[in-house]
Amino acid sequence: MSDLIGMDKVLDDVKRKRQRQVVVHGWSRRHDDTHADGSLGIAAIPFIQAACNDRLKLTEEELQVFWPWPGRFRSVDKRREHLINAAALLVAEIERLDRRIGGEPK
């Protein structure tokens, strides 16, 4: 059971990041629902790439390829933070899909 303690911290961090997306940035359910093109999930890609860039060796331009919105994706040397951001974006996309197919999951 002690193996789950680390997972609990990670999930709490993802939850806090998701809450920050909503509260601080105002990216509400209504806002997220406007991204029916899958861009929330696509936006997770450069975060994952940046987190793994020590192996991928992508240039700054290559990290921009999947960034779906105006402006540039900003890569910082914080692998864990990038992965938490990616996970929170994926949660937002999953929530959006759940709403689209019939409301909140049970």
Secondary structure, DSSP 8 states (H G I E B T S, - for coil): -THHHHHHHHHHHHHHHHHHHHHTT---HHHHHT-TTSHHHHHHHHHHHHHTHHHH---HHHHTTT--SSS-----S-HHHHHHHHHHHHHHHHHHHHHHTTSS--
